[in-house]
Amino acid sequence: MTRDDIQAKIEYFRQNVEELEGLPQSSFDEFMSDPRNLKTAIYLLQTSVQVLIDLCGYSGARLGLPTPPTSRGYLEAIESRGFLPPGSADRFGPMFAFRNRVVHLYDRIDPAIVYALLTQERTDLVELFGRLLDLLEQA
């Protein structure tokens, strides 16, 4: 992956967050009133998490860390080397699991979980993104 690839992913993430912020979030019923909201949120969350996974992989490679067998393993490896605060893998790992669920169990996505990610955990996505950007500057 080149620096241009990384920059494109960074911009893609930022655009996704902007679009997520534009979705109705005042109530679950309002969010679900238009089926496009759920589909849009799922896609934007999935691809945002994929950017985070890609940034973890790139950072890990730059730091000389071995490639882990799972995407959560990236968080664990980076955390174990002190580049993420203790508990980061447990805190952010469920977002990575959500992405896997969307990819493999796409027909069984709970709208309430999507809404919770959108309204309660989106800030975690942004926080991890910021931490990974800081790590990229160090690596």
N, CA, C and O atoms as CSV, one atom per row, in Angstrom:
chain,resi,resn,atom,element,x,y,z
A,1,MET,N,N,0.848,-1.168,0.000
A,1,MET,CA,C,0.000,0.000,0.000
A,1,MET,C,C,0.901,1.241,0.000
A,1,MET,O,O,1.847,1.330,0.783
A,2,THR,N,N,0.602,2.176,-0.870
A,2,THR,CA,C,1.411,3.391,-0.965
A,2,THR,C,C,0.853,4.481,-0.051
A,2,THR,O,O,-0.253,4.368,0.477
A,3,ARG,N,N,1.631,5.517,0.118
A,3,ARG,CA,C,1.162,6.680,0.895
A,3,ARG,C,C,-0.095,7.277,0.262
A,3,ARG,O,O,-0.996,7.719,0.975
A,4,ASP,N,N,-0.161,7.292,-1.066
A,4,ASP,CA,C,-1.361,7.794,-1.748
A,4,ASP,C,C,-2.574,6.925,-1.436
A,4,ASP,O,O,-3.678,7.435,-1.248
A,5,ASP,N,N,-2.366,5.612,-1.380
A,5,ASP,CA,C,-3.457,4.702,-1.011
A,5,ASP,C,C,-3.950,5.010,0.398
A,5,ASP,O,O,-5.154,5.066,0.648
A,6,ILE,N,N,-3.014,5.206,1.307
A,6,ILE,CA,C,-3.370,5.511,2.695
A,6,ILE,C,C,-4.127,6.831,2.761
A,6,ILE,O,O,-5.141,6.933,3.451
A,7,GLN,N,N,-3.641,7.832,2.052
A,7,GLN,CA,C,-4.312,9.134,2.057
A,7,GLN,C,C,-5.728,9.016,1.500
A,7,GLN,O,O,-6.649,9.651,2.014
A,8,ALA,N,N,-5.908,8.219,0.467
A,8,ALA,CA,C,-7.246,8.021,-0.105
A,8,ALA,C,C,-8.168,7.357,0.919
A,8,ALA,O,O,-9.341,7.715,1.017
A,9,LYS,N,N,-7.653,6.406,1.672
A,9,LYS,CA,C,-8.455,5.739,2.699
A,9,LYS,C,C,-8.812,6.706,3.822
A,9,LYS,O,O,-9.925,6.673,4.348
A,10,ILE,N,N,-7.878,7.554,4.182
A,10,ILE,CA,C,-8.131,8.552,5.221
A,10,ILE,C,C,-9.260,9.482,4.786
A,10,ILE,O,O,-10.173,9.763,5.564
A,11,GLU,N,N,-9.199,9.948,3.571
A,11,GLU,CA,C,-10.254,10.829,3.053
A,11,GLU,C,C,-11.583,10.093,2.953
A,11,GLU,O,O,-12.634,10.664,3.241
A,12,TYR,N,N,-11.539,8.838,2.550
A,12,TYR,CA,C,-12.754,8.028,2.445
A,12,TYR,C,C,-13.414,7.894,3.816
A,12,TYR,O,O,-14.633,8.021,3.934
A,13,PHE,N,N,-12.614,7.638,4.849
A,13,PHE,CA,C,-13.141,7.525,6.210
A,13,PHE,C,C,-13.804,8.835,6.625
A,13,PHE,O,O,-14.922,8.836,7.140
A,14,ARG,N,N,-13.127,9.924,6.404
A,14,ARG,CA,C,-13.677,11.231,6.803
A,14,ARG,C,C,-15.002,11.514,6.100
A,14,ARG,O,O,-15.940,12.025,6.713
A,15,GLN,N,N,-15.073,11.185,4.832
A,15,GLN,CA,C,-16.316,11.381,4.088
A,15,GLN,C,C,-17.422,10.478,4.646
A,15,GLN,O,O,-18.566,10.910,4.782
A,16,ASN,N,N,-17.087,9.249,4.964
A,16,ASN,CA,C,-18.069,8.336,5.552
A,16,ASN,C,C,-18.636,8.888,6.850
A,16,ASN,O,O,-19.848,8.859,7.062
A,17,VAL,N,N,-17.769,9.390,7.718
A,17,VAL,CA,C,-18.220,9.928,9.002
A,17,VAL,C,C,-19.172,11.097,8.775
A,17,VAL,O,O,-20.190,11.222,9.456
A,18,GLU,N,N,-18.836,11.944,7.822
A,18,GLU,CA,C,-19.712,13.070,7.482
A,18,GLU,C,C,-21.092,12.569,7.045
A,18,GLU,O,O,-22.117,13.105,7.466
A,19,GLU,N,N,-21.106,11.550,6.205
A,19,GLU,CA,C,-22.376,11.004,5.727
A,19,GLU,C,C,-23.144,10.313,6.851
A,19,GLU,O,O,-24.370,10.406,6.904
A,20,LEU,N,N,-22.447,9.627,7.744
A,20,LEU,CA,C,-23.113,9.003,8.888
A,20,LEU,C,C,-23.783,10.053,9.764
A,20,LEU,O,O,-24.891,9.848,10.259
A,21,GLU,N,N,-23.103,11.175,9.950
A,21,GLU,CA,C,-23.664,12.246,10.773
A,21,GLU,C,C,-24.948,12.802,10.175
A,21,GLU,O,O,-25.786,13.340,10.899
A,22,GLY,N,N,-25.113,12.677,8.861
A,22,GLY,CA,C,-26.298,13.193,8.191
A,22,GLY,C,C,-27.515,12.289,8.264
A,22,GLY,O,O,-28.611,12.691,7.874
A,23,LEU,N,N,-27.337,11.071,8.760
A,23,LEU,CA,C,-28.477,10.155,8.872
A,23,LEU,C,C,-29.330,10.519,10.090
A,23,LEU,O,O,-28.801,11.007,11.089
A,24,PRO,N,N,-30.646,10.288,10.015
A,24,PRO,CA,C,-31.523,10.583,11.160
A,24,PRO,C,C,-31.110,9.768,12.384
A,24,PRO,O,O,-30.914,8.556,12.302
A,25,GLN,N,N,-30.981,10.463,13.531
A,25,GLN,CA,C,-30.501,9.786,14.729
A,25,GLN,C,C,-31.272,10.150,15.987
A,25,GLN,O,O,-30.910,9.707,17.077
A,26,SER,N,N,-32.322,10.944,15.862
A,26,SER,CA,C,-33.031,11.377,17.066
A,26,SER,C,C,-33.830,10.250,17.707
A,26,SER,O,O,-34.066,10.271,18.915
A,27,SER,N,N,-34.249,9.265,16.915
A,27,SER,CA,C,-34.940,8.096,17.468
A,27,SER,C,C,-34.773,6.918,16.513
A,27,SER,O,O,-34.544,7.087,15.316
A,28,PHE,N,N,-34.894,5.726,17.080
A,28,PHE,CA,C,-34.806,4.516,16.272
A,28,PHE,C,C,-35.921,4.493,15.230
A,28,PHE,O,O,-35.697,4.116,14.079
A,29,ASP,N,N,-37.120,4.897,15.639
A,29,ASP,CA,C,-38.254,4.900,14.703
A,29,ASP,C,C,-38.006,5.841,13.532
A,29,ASP,O,O,-38.304,5.505,12.385
A,30,GLU,N,N,-37.462,7.014,13.821
A,30,GLU,CA,C,-37.153,7.950,12.734
A,30,GLU,C,C,-36.103,7.337,11.799
A,30,GLU,O,O,-36.231,7.407,10.577
A,31,PHE,N,N,-35.078,6.743,12.385
A,31,PHE,CA,C,-34.027,6.109,11.594
A,31,PHE,C,C,-34.610,5.027,10.687
A,31,PHE,O,O,-34.242,4.933,9.516
A,32,MET,N,N,-35.509,4.219,11.220
A,32,MET,CA,C,-36.080,3.099,10.474
A,32,MET,C,C,-37.217,3.511,9.539
A,32,MET,O,O,-37.701,2.686,8.764
A,33,SER,N,N,-37.644,4.757,9.599
A,33,SER,CA,C,-38.781,5.189,8.776
A,33,SER,C,C,-38.474,5.140,7.280
A,33,SER,O,O,-39.388,5.055,6.459
A,34,ASP,N,N,-37.213,5.193,6.931
A,34,ASP,CA,C,-36.804,5.095,5.530
A,34,ASP,C,C,-35.799,3.948,5.431
A,34,ASP,O,O,-34.712,4.036,6.002
A,35,PRO,N,N,-36.141,2.874,4.716
A,35,PRO,CA,C,-35.245,1.711,4.633
A,35,PRO,C,C,-33.854,2.046,4.099
A,35,PRO,O,O,-32.899,1.311,4.351
A,36,ARG,N,N,-33.738,3.131,3.377
A,36,ARG,CA,C,-32.421,3.517,2.848
A,36,ARG,C,C,-31.458,3.890,3.962
A,36,ARG,O,O,-30.246,3.734,3.810
A,37,ASN,N,N,-31.982,4.383,5.086
A,37,ASN,CA,C,-31.110,4.769,6.200
A,37,ASN,C,C,-30.333,3.571,6.733
A,37,ASN,O,O,-29.127,3.663,6.966
A,38,LEU,N,N,-31.015,2.459,6.924
A,38,LEU,CA,C,-30.355,1.264,7.446
A,38,LEU,C,C,-29.293,0.770,6.471
A,38,LEU,O,O,-28.161,0.493,6.867
A,39,LYS,N,N,-29.653,0.661,5.216
A,39,LYS,CA,C,-28.695,0.164,4.219
A,39,LYS,C,C,-27.495,1.099,4.091
A,39,LYS,O,O,-26.358,0.646,3.961
A,40,THR,N,N,-27.752,2.390,4.129
A,40,THR,CA,C,-26.666,3.367,4.051
A,40,THR,C,C,-25.756,3.257,5.265
A,40,THR,O,O,-24.533,3.238,5.130
A,41,ALA,N,N,-26.351,3.185,6.450
A,41,ALA,CA,C,-25.555,3.094,7.675
A,41,ALA,C,C,-24.700,1.830,7.681
A,41,ALA,O,O,-23.524,1.872,8.042
A,42,ILE,N,N,-25.293,0.711,7.281
A,42,ILE,CA,C,-24.531,-0.542,7.256
A,42,ILE,C,C,-23.315,-0.399,6.346
A,42,ILE,O,O,-22.200,-0.747,6.737
A,43,TYR,N,N,-23.522,0.102,5.157
A,43,TYR,CA,C,-22.415,0.228,4.204
A,43,TYR,C,C,-21.345,1.195,4.720
A,43,TYR,O,O,-20.153,0.893,4.668
A,44,LEU,N,N,-21.774,2.348,5.213
A,44,LEU,CA,C,-20.805,3.339,5.681
A,44,LEU,C,C,-20.035,2.844,6.902
A,44,LEU,O,O,-18.833,3.086,7.016
A,45,LEU,N,N,-20.714,2.155,7.813
A,45,LEU,CA,C,-20.022,1.596,8.975
A,45,LEU,C,C,-19.057,0.490,8.555
A,45,LEU,O,O,-17.922,0.437,9.029
A,46,GLN,N,N,-19.512,-0.388,7.668
A,46,GLN,CA,C,-18.657,-1.485,7.196
A,46,GLN,C,C,-17.388,-0.953,6.552
A,46,GLN,O,O,-16.290,-1.408,6.873
A,47,THR,N,N,-17.529,0.000,5.653
A,47,THR,CA,C,-16.347,0.494,4.946
A,47,THR,C,C,-15.478,1.371,5.843
A,47,THR,O,O,-14.265,1.439,5.648
A,48,SER,N,N,-16.078,2.039,6.818
A,48,SER,CA,C,-15.280,2.809,7.774
A,48,SER,C,C,-14.421,1.877,8.618
A,48,SER,O,O,-13.239,2.139,8.840
A,49,VAL,N,N,-15.021,0.792,9.085
A,49,VAL,CA,C,-14.259,-0.185,9.861
A,49,VAL,C,C,-13.175,-0.820,8.991
A,49,VAL,O,O,-12.072,-1.083,9.471
A,50,GLN,N,N,-13.475,-1.063,7.734
A,50,GLN,CA,C,-12.459,-1.634,6.844
A,50,GLN,C,C,-11.269,-0.691,6.703
A,50,GLN,O,O,-10.124,-1.141,6.655
A,51,VAL,N,N,-11.527,0.600,6.636
A,51,VAL,CA,C,-10.422,1.565,6.600
A,51,VAL,C,C,-9.578,1.417,7.865
A,51,VAL,O,O,-8.349,1.407,7.793
A,52,LEU,N,N,-10.230,1.302,9.020
A,52,LEU,CA,C,-9.486,1.154,10.270
A,52,LEU,C,C,-8.648,-0.125,10.267
A,52,LEU,O,O,-7.502,-0.122,10.717
A,53,ILE,N,N,-9.218,-1.207,9.762
A,53,ILE,CA,C,-8.467,-2.463,9.661
A,53,ILE,C,C,-7.261,-2.279,8.739
A,53,ILE,O,O,-6.161,-2.732,9.053
A,54,ASP,N,N,-7.469,-1.618,7.610
A,54,ASP,CA,C,-6.368,-1.376,6.677
A,54,ASP,C,C,-5.280,-0.509,7.314
A,54,ASP,O,O,-4.090,-0.769,7.130
A,55,LEU,N,N,-5.687,0.518,8.060
A,55,LEU,CA,C,-4.704,1.380,8.723
A,55,LEU,C,C,-3.947,0.610,9.799
A,55,LEU,O,O,-2.746,0.809,9.978
A,56,CYS,N,N,-4.648,-0.270,10.516
A,56,CYS,CA,C,-3.968,-1.126,11.504
A,56,CYS,C,C,-2.933,-2.012,10.818
A,56,CYS,O,O,-1.799,-2.128,11.282
A,57,GLY,N,N,-3.326,-2.631,9.721
A,57,GLY,CA,C,-2.407,-3.509,8.999
A,57,GLY,C,C,-1.196,-2.769,8.480
A,57,GLY,O,O,-0.069,-3.251,8.586
A,58,TYR,N,N,-1.429,-1.608,7.923
A,58,TYR,CA,C,-0.331,-0.802,7.389
A,58,TYR,C,C,0.598,-0.362,8.521
A,58,TYR,O,O,1.820,-0.447,8.401
A,59,SER,N,N,0.007,0.108,9.621
A,59,SER,CA,C,0.817,0.547,10.762
A,59,SER,C,C,1.618,-0.610,11.331
A,59,SER,O,O,2.804,-0.473,11.630
A,60,GLY,N,N,0.954,-1.760,11.479
A,60,GLY,CA,C,1.643,-2.932,12.006
A,60,GLY,C,C,2.820,-3.338,11.142
A,60,GLY,O,O,3.890,-3.667,11.654
A,61,ALA,N,N,2.625,-3.315,9.841
A,61,ALA,CA,C,3.715,-3.664,8.919
A,61,ALA,C,C,4.862,-2.673,9.039
A,61,ALA,O,O,6.029,-3.064,9.052
A,62,ARG,N,N,4.530,-1.395,9.127
A,62,ARG,CA,C,5.580,-0.373,9.258
A,62,ARG,C,C,6.356,-0.524,10.562
A,62,ARG,O,O,7.537,-0.184,10.638
A,63,LEU,N,N,5.677,-1.040,11.588
A,63,LEU,CA,C,6.329,-1.244,12.883
A,63,LEU,C,C,7.040,-2.590,12.970
A,63,LEU,O,O,7.677,-2.899,13.977
A,64,GLY,N,N,6.930,-3.391,11.908
A,64,GLY,CA,C,7.578,-4.693,11.889
A,64,GLY,C,C,6.845,-5.768,12.678
A,64,GLY,O,O,7.438,-6.779,13.054
A,65,LEU,N,N,5.558,-5.553,12.930
A,65,LEU,CA,C,4.774,-6.540,13.670
A,65,LEU,C,C,4.346,-7.665,12.731
A,65,LEU,O,O,4.098,-7.419,11.550
A,66,PRO,N,N,4.257,-8.883,13.232
A,66,PRO,CA,C,3.800,-9.989,12.378
A,66,PRO,C,C,2.328,-9.804,12.004
A,66,PRO,O,O,1.561,-9.180,12.737
A,67,THR,N,N,1.955,-10.353,10.861
A,67,THR,CA,C,0.565,-10.282,10.421
A,67,THR,C,C,-0.260,-11.245,11.268
A,67,THR,O,O,0.018,-12.445,11.287
A,68,PRO,N,N,-1.270,-10.735,11.968
A,68,PRO,CA,C,-2.081,-11.606,12.818
A,68,PRO,C,C,-3.099,-12.399,11.990
A,68,PRO,O,O,-3.378,-12.047,10.844
A,69,PRO,N,N,-3.648,-13.466,12.571
A,69,PRO,CA,C,-4.619,-14.278,11.828
A,69,PRO,C,C,-6.000,-13.638,11.702
A,69,PRO,O,O,-6.792,-14.045,10.852
A,70,THR,N,N,-6.298,-12.641,12.537
A,70,THR,CA,C,-7.613,-11.989,12.495
A,70,THR,C,C,-7.447,-10.478,12.482
A,70,THR,O,O,-6.389,-9.957,12.834
A,71,SER,N,N,-8.488,-9.787,12.077
A,71,SER,CA,C,-8.423,-8.322,12.081
A,71,SER,C,C,-8.320,-7.790,13.507
A,71,SER,O,O,-7.625,-6.802,13.745
A,72,ARG,N,N,-8.998,-8.426,14.456
A,72,ARG,CA,C,-8.870,-8.022,15.855
A,72,ARG,C,C,-7.422,-8.187,16.322
A,72,ARG,O,O,-6.945,-7.433,17.171
A,73,GLY,N,N,-6.737,-9.170,15.764
A,73,GLY,CA,C,-5.343,-9.398,16.109
A,73,GLY,C,C,-4.462,-8.188,15.848
A,73,GLY,O,O,-3.461,-7.985,16.536
A,74,TYR,N,N,-4.829,-7.382,14.856
A,74,TYR,CA,C,-4.085,-6.140,14.622
A,74,TYR,C,C,-4.172,-5.239,15.850
A,74,TYR,O,O,-3.166,-4.697,16.309
A,75,LEU,N,N,-5.387,-5.087,16.375
A,75,LEU,CA,C,-5.558,-4.256,17.570
A,75,LEU,C,C,-4.751,-4.812,18.737
A,75,LEU,O,O,-4.077,-4.070,19.451
A,76,GLU,N,N,-4.829,-6.129,18.922
A,76,GLU,CA,C,-4.111,-6.762,20.028
A,76,GLU,C,C,-2.604,-6.568,19.896
A,76,GLU,O,O,-1.927,-6.268,20.879
A,77,ALA,N,N,-2.078,-6.740,18.686
A,77,ALA,CA,C,-0.635,-6.595,18.472
A,77,ALA,C,C,-0.180,-5.160,18.707
A,77,ALA,O,O,0.840,-4.924,19.355
A,78,ILE,N,N,-0.930,-4.216,18.183
A,78,ILE,CA,C,-0.555,-2.808,18.346
A,78,ILE,C,C,-0.683,-2.393,19.808
A,78,ILE,O,O,0.155,-1.655,20.326
A,79,GLU,N,N,-1.737,-2.871,20.472
A,79,GLU,CA,C,-1.915,-2.577,21.898
A,79,GLU,C,C,-0.798,-3.197,22.732
A,79,GLU,O,O,-0.271,-2.550,23.636
A,80,SER,N,N,-0.432,-4.449,22.437
A,80,SER,CA,C,0.589,-5.139,23.238
A,80,SER,C,C,1.949,-4.462,23.143
A,80,SER,O,O,2.780,-4.605,24.040
A,81,ARG,N,N,2.178,-3.732,22.067
A,81,ARG,CA,C,3.445,-3.004,21.904
A,81,ARG,C,C,3.359,-1.584,22.474
A,81,ARG,O,O,4.308,-0.808,22.362
A,82,GLY,N,N,2.210,-1.248,23.088
A,82,GLY,CA,C,2.073,0.046,23.745
A,82,GLY,C,C,1.666,1.186,22.835
A,82,GLY,O,O,1.721,2.347,23.241
A,83,PHE,N,N,1.258,0.881,21.612
A,83,PHE,CA,C,0.869,1.937,20.680
A,83,PHE,C,C,-0.611,2.303,20.786
A,83,PHE,O,O,-1.045,3.313,20.230
A,84,LEU,N,N,-1.378,1.490,21.494
A,84,LEU,CA,C,-2.766,1.800,21.830
A,84,LEU,C,C,-2.919,1.587,23.329
A,84,LEU,O,O,-2.233,0.739,23.899
A,85,PRO,N,N,-3.803,2.338,23.980
A,85,PRO,CA,C,-3.983,2.185,25.427
A,85,PRO,C,C,-4.477,0.783,25.800
A,85,PRO,O,O,-5.135,0.120,24.997
A,86,PRO,N,N,-4.161,0.339,27.008
A,86,PRO,CA,C,-4.675,-0.953,27.464
A,86,PRO,C,C,-6.205,-0.995,27.341
A,86,PRO,O,O,-6.895,-0.018,27.631
A,87,GLY,N,N,-6.702,-2.127,26.913
A,87,GLY,CA,C,-8.145,-2.291,26.747
A,87,GLY,C,C,-8.670,-1.906,25.381
A,87,GLY,O,O,-9.860,-2.063,25.109
A,88,SER,N,N,-7.800,-1.403,24.516
A,88,SER,CA,C,-8.244,-0.954,23.188
A,88,SER,C,C,-8.810,-2.092,22.347
A,88,SER,O,O,-9.821,-1.916,21.667
A,89,ALA,N,N,-8.170,-3.252,22.387
A,89,ALA,CA,C,-8.665,-4.380,21.583
A,89,ALA,C,C,-10.060,-4.786,22.042
A,89,ALA,O,O,-10.921,-5.096,21.218
A,90,ASP,N,N,-10.287,-4.784,23.356
A,90,ASP,CA,C,-11.618,-5.125,23.865
A,90,ASP,C,C,-12.636,-4.038,23.536
A,90,ASP,O,O,-13.801,-4.330,23.264
A,91,ARG,N,N,-12.199,-2.807,23.561
A,91,ARG,CA,C,-13.114,-1.694,23.291
A,91,ARG,C,C,-13.479,-1.594,21.817
A,91,ARG,O,O,-14.650,-1.431,21.474
A,92,PHE,N,N,-12.485,-1.691,20.948
A,92,PHE,CA,C,-12.719,-1.477,19.519
A,92,PHE,C,C,-12.944,-2.772,18.740
A,92,PHE,O,O,-13.453,-2.737,17.619
A,93,GLY,N,N,-12.573,-3.905,19.317
A,93,GLY,CA,C,-12.730,-5.191,18.644
A,93,GLY,C,C,-14.145,-5.489,18.173
A,93,GLY,O,O,-14.315,-6.017,17.073
A,94,PRO,N,N,-15.178,-5.169,18.969
A,94,PRO,CA,C,-16.542,-5.433,18.502
A,94,PRO,C,C,-16.902,-4.708,17.201
A,94,PRO,O,O,-17.736,-5.191,16.436
A,95,MET,N,N,-16.285,-3.563,16.949
A,95,MET,CA,C,-16.539,-2.876,15.672
A,95,MET,C,C,-15.974,-3.703,14.518
A,95,MET,O,O,-16.583,-3.796,13.453
A,96,PHE,N,N,-14.807,-4.299,14.743
A,96,PHE,CA,C,-14.225,-5.151,13.706
A,96,PHE,C,C,-15.113,-6.376,13.489
A,96,PHE,O,O,-15.299,-6.825,12.358
A,97,ALA,N,N,-15.658,-6.909,14.581
A,97,ALA,CA,C,-16.557,-8.066,14.480
A,97,ALA,C,C,-17.828,-7.701,13.713
A,97,ALA,O,O,-18.361,-8.520,12.965
A,98,PHE,N,N,-18.312,-6.468,13.900
A,98,PHE,CA,C,-19.496,-6.022,13.160
A,98,PHE,C,C,-19.218,-6.057,11.664
A,98,PHE,O,O,-20.057,-6.508,10.884
A,99,ARG,N,N,-18.068,-5.592,11.270
A,99,ARG,CA,C,-17.707,-5.600,9.846
A,99,ARG,C,C,-17.720,-7.028,9.306
A,99,ARG,O,O,-18.225,-7.278,8.212
A,100,ASN,N,N,-17.163,-7.962,10.074
A,100,ASN,CA,C,-17.161,-9.361,9.647
A,100,ASN,C,C,-18.579,-9.911,9.548
A,100,ASN,O,O,-18.898,-10.675,8.636
A,101,ARG,N,N,-19.413,-9.521,10.482
A,101,ARG,CA,C,-20.809,-9.965,10.463
A,101,ARG,C,C,-21.510,-9.445,9.211
A,101,ARG,O,O,-22.258,-10.182,8.568
A,102,VAL,N,N,-21.277,-8.198,8.865
A,102,VAL,CA,C,-21.904,-7.624,7.666
A,102,VAL,C,C,-21.452,-8.385,6.423
A,102,VAL,O,O,-22.258,-8.672,5.538
A,103,VAL,N,N,-20.177,-8.704,6.359
A,103,VAL,CA,C,-19.643,-9.386,5.182
A,103,VAL,C,C,-20.173,-10.815,5.066
A,103,VAL,O,O,-20.528,-11.262,3.975
A,104,HIS,N,N,-20.226,-11.523,6.182
A,104,HIS,CA,C,-20.544,-12.951,6.121
A,104,HIS,C,C,-21.981,-13.300,6.502
A,104,HIS,O,O,-22.517,-14.311,6.048
A,105,LEU,N,N,-22.598,-12.475,7.324
A,105,LEU,CA,C,-23.969,-12.750,7.789
A,105,LEU,C,C,-24.886,-11.581,7.440
A,105,LEU,O,O,-25.745,-11.190,8.231
A,106,TYR,N,N,-24.694,-11.041,6.268
A,106,TYR,CA,C,-25.380,-9.830,5.813
A,106,TYR,C,C,-26.897,-9.923,5.882
A,106,TYR,O,O,-27.573,-8.898,5.973
A,107,ASP,N,N,-27.437,-11.123,5.842
A,107,ASP,CA,C,-28.890,-11.285,5.881
A,107,ASP,C,C,-29.432,-11.370,7.309
A,107,ASP,O,O,-30.630,-11.557,7.519
A,108,ARG,N,N,-28.530,-11.230,8.290
A,108,ARG,CA,C,-28.942,-11.336,9.691
A,108,ARG,C,C,-28.408,-10.178,10.527
A,108,ARG,O,O,-27.950,-10.380,11.652
A,109,ILE,N,N,-28.466,-8.996,9.994
A,109,ILE,CA,C,-27.976,-7.816,10.708
A,109,ILE,C,C,-29.129,-7.213,11.501
A,109,ILE,O,O,-30.187,-6.918,10.945
A,110,ASP,N,N,-28.922,-7.034,12.783
A,110,ASP,CA,C,-29.940,-6.467,13.663
A,110,ASP,C,C,-29.939,-4.940,13.515
A,110,ASP,O,O,-28.935,-4.297,13.822
A,111,PRO,N,N,-31.041,-4.355,13.054
A,111,PRO,CA,C,-31.101,-2.896,12.895
A,111,PRO,C,C,-30.811,-2.140,14.191
A,111,PRO,O,O,-30.262,-1.039,14.149
A,112,ALA,N,N,-31.170,-2.710,15.333
A,112,ALA,CA,C,-30.906,-2.035,16.609
A,112,ALA,C,C,-29.403,-1.917,16.864
A,112,ALA,O,O,-28.946,-0.924,17.431
A,113,ILE,N,N,-28.640,-2.920,16.452
A,113,ILE,CA,C,-27.184,-2.859,16.615
A,113,ILE,C,C,-26.602,-1.790,15.698
A,113,ILE,O,O,-25.711,-1.040,16.098
A,114,VAL,N,N,-27.099,-1.722,14.480
A,114,VAL,CA,C,-26.634,-0.692,13.544
A,114,VAL,C,C,-26.929,0.688,14.115
A,114,VAL,O,O,-26.075,1.574,14.079
A,115,TYR,N,N,-28.128,0.871,14.640
A,115,TYR,CA,C,-28.510,2.167,15.212
A,115,TYR,C,C,-27.627,2.510,16.417
A,115,TYR,O,O,-27.215,3.659,16.579
A,116,ALA,N,N,-27.337,1.516,17.257
A,116,ALA,CA,C,-26.462,1.754,18.409
A,116,ALA,C,C,-25.058,2.143,17.960
A,116,ALA,O,O,-24.452,3.050,18.531
A,117,LEU,N,N,-24.546,1.470,16.951
A,117,LEU,CA,C,-23.229,1.847,16.420
A,117,LEU,C,C,-23.254,3.274,15.890
A,117,LEU,O,O,-22.323,4.049,16.112
A,118,LEU,N,N,-24.315,3.606,15.196
A,118,LEU,CA,C,-24.443,4.938,14.606
A,118,LEU,C,C,-24.529,6.019,15.676
A,118,LEU,O,O,-23.882,7.060,15.561
A,119,THR,N,N,-25.318,5.779,16.708
A,119,THR,CA,C,-25.604,6.839,17.679
A,119,THR,C,C,-24.714,6.816,18.912
A,119,THR,O,O,-24.478,7.859,19.521
A,120,GLN,N,N,-24.219,5.645,19.287
A,120,GLN,CA,C,-23.476,5.549,20.540
A,120,GLN,C,C,-22.001,5.217,20.366
A,120,GLN,O,O,-21.186,5.547,21.228
A,121,GLU,N,N,-21.652,4.573,19.270
A,121,GLU,CA,C,-20.274,4.112,19.127
A,121,GLU,C,C,-19.530,4.737,17.953
A,121,GLU,O,O,-18.366,4.420,17.712
A,122,ARG,N,N,-20.190,5.612,17.235
A,122,ARG,CA,C,-19.521,6.274,16.110
A,122,ARG,C,C,-18.316,7.074,16.602
A,122,ARG,O,O,-17.298,7.160,15.915
A,123,THR,N,N,-18.439,7.656,17.789
A,123,THR,CA,C,-17.308,8.418,18.331
A,123,THR,C,C,-16.104,7.507,18.595
A,123,THR,O,O,-14.960,7.954,18.517
A,124,ASP,N,N,-16.362,6.224,18.908
A,124,ASP,CA,C,-15.254,5.279,19.083
A,124,ASP,C,C,-14.517,5.055,17.764
A,124,ASP,O,O,-13.290,4.956,17.737
A,125,LEU,N,N,-15.279,4.977,16.673
A,125,LEU,CA,C,-14.651,4.856,15.348
A,125,LEU,C,C,-13.713,6.030,15.106
A,125,LEU,O,O,-12.575,5.863,14.666
A,126,VAL,N,N,-14.219,7.215,15.405
A,126,VAL,CA,C,-13.439,8.435,15.162
A,126,VAL,C,C,-12.221,8.481,16.084
A,126,VAL,O,O,-11.140,8.902,15.670
A,127,GLU,N,N,-12.398,8.050,17.325
A,127,GLU,CA,C,-11.261,8.041,18.250
A,127,GLU,C,C,-10.168,7.079,17.782
A,127,GLU,O,O,-8.990,7.434,17.766
A,128,LEU,N,N,-10.559,5.872,17.404
A,128,LEU,CA,C,-9.562,4.914,16.916
A,128,LEU,C,C,-8.883,5.444,15.659
A,128,LEU,O,O,-7.673,5.292,15.494
A,129,PHE,N,N,-9.641,6.052,14.794
A,129,PHE,CA,C,-9.083,6.660,13.585
A,129,PHE,C,C,-7.998,7.674,13.961
A,129,PHE,O,O,-6.908,7.657,13.388
A,130,GLY,N,N,-8.292,8.550,14.914
A,130,GLY,CA,C,-7.313,9.548,15.350
A,130,GLY,C,C,-6.062,8.910,15.932
A,130,GLY,O,O,-4.946,9.353,15.660
A,131,ARG,N,N,-6.249,7.875,16.727
A,131,ARG,CA,C,-5.097,7.180,17.320
A,131,ARG,C,C,-4.241,6.514,16.237
A,131,ARG,O,O,-3.012,6.511,16.315
A,132,LEU,N,N,-4.909,5.955,15.233
A,132,LEU,CA,C,-4.157,5.318,14.144
A,132,LEU,C,C,-3.430,6.352,13.291
A,132,LEU,O,O,-2.330,6.090,12.805
A,133,LEU,N,N,-4.031,7.518,13.108
A,133,LEU,CA,C,-3.322,8.585,12.385
A,133,LEU,C,C,-2.072,8.998,13.147
A,133,LEU,O,O,-1.015,9.202,12.550
A,134,ASP,N,N,-2.192,9.123,14.476
A,134,ASP,CA,C,-1.019,9.445,15.295
A,134,ASP,C,C,0.050,8.364,15.149
A,134,ASP,O,O,1.238,8.667,15.041
A,135,LEU,N,N,-0.378,7.116,15.147
A,135,LEU,CA,C,0.558,6.001,15.000
A,135,LEU,C,C,1.240,6.032,13.638
A,135,LEU,O,O,2.435,5.754,13.532
A,136,LEU,N,N,0.488,6.368,12.603
A,136,LEU,CA,C,1.082,6.450,11.259
A,136,LEU,C,C,2.188,7.496,11.199
A,136,LEU,O,O,3.173,7.327,10.481
A,137,GLU,N,N,2.021,8.569,11.950
A,137,GLU,CA,C,3.056,9.606,11.974
A,137,GLU,C,C,4.323,9.099,12.658
A,137,GLU,O,O,5.425,9.533,12.322
A,138,GLN,N,N,4.171,8.183,13.616
A,138,GLN,CA,C,5.321,7.628,14.337
A,138,GLN,C,C,6.004,6.512,13.557
A,138,GLN,O,O,7.221,6.340,13.628
A,139,ALA,N,N,5.198,5.757,12.812
A,139,ALA,CA,C,5.723,4.551,12.146
A,139,ALA,C,C,6.579,4.890,10.946
A,139,ALA,O,O,7.092,3.992,10.280
